[in-house]
Amino acid sequence: MKKEKNKQNDMVIYSIGVEVPITPTEPLPSLPVIPHGALVILEGRAPIWRYVMAFHALHGLASAVGIYDPRLGVVVVASHSTEYREGDILDIRI
């Protein structure tokens, strides 16, 4: 289901992209400040294992986590919020 989302203040962008090949020993960027109830959007060109590491780091901190896809927008992949459901596609461009 595609939704429009206008409340930018309850969204946090967490950029985990890399410019050069890396190994799993490379640390993630510091976590951003995550307000209570926020949707955290992971974005950036990175290996899938880096996305999973970031997702794990966000567990319990974010009310919902989305992954930015330049073709679709933000795809919600996990939610403990009534505002977002897994599989929602949010019309957000980064």
N, C-alpha and C positions, 0 to 999 in steps of 0.2 A: 504494500500500500504506500503510495507516495503522498507525503505531507509537506506543507509549507511550514517553516518554523521561523519566527521573527524575533523571539526573545534571545538576543545574543548574550545578555548578561548571565544566563544560566548555562552557558556553554564555555568549555575550556578547550583550546587546541593544544595538543601535545605532539610536537614535531619530533619524530624519531629517525628521520631520513639520514642517509649517509651518502657521501660523494665518492667514496672509494670502497673497494671490497674490504670487509672486516671479518673478524672471527667472533665467536660467542663470548670471548673474554673481554671484548670492548664494552665498557659500561654504557648503560642507557643515559640519556640526558637527565638532569635533575627533574623530579616531578614538579609540575606547576602547582600553584595554589589552587585547590579544588574547593569551591564553596559548597556548602550542604545542598544536596539536591541537583548538583550540576551533571550535565551530560559532558563526558570527555570524548573528544574526537581525536583519534590517532591518525596522523598523516605523515607522509614522506616516503620516498623510495628506499626500501630496506628489505632485507631477507625476511621470509615469513617467520623464522624463529625469533627475530627481533620483535616482531609484532606480538608474538605469544608472550615473550618476556615482559613487554610493556603491559600487556593485558593482565598478566599475573600481578605486576606491581600495582595496578590500579584496583585490584579486587578488594572490595570493602571500603574504598575511598570514594568512588564515583557511584552515583545513582544509576547511571547508564553509560555504556561505552559504545561509540560508533567508529567505523572505519571510513575514511574519506576515499571515495572512488571518483576520479575526475569525470567518468562517463555517466555516473548515476547521481552523485551527491554523497550524502552520508548514510551509510547502512548501519542501523543499530544491530549490534551483535550480542549484547547482554543488557538486561534492565531489571532493576528492582524498583522501578517507578511506574506509577499509573499513567504517566504522560507518554511513555515510550514503550514499544513492544519490539521484541526481537523480530527482525525482518522489515521493520519500518524503513522507508527510504525518505530521508529529509532533503528537501530542495535547498541545499546550502552549498555555496561555492567558496572554496578557499583560494 
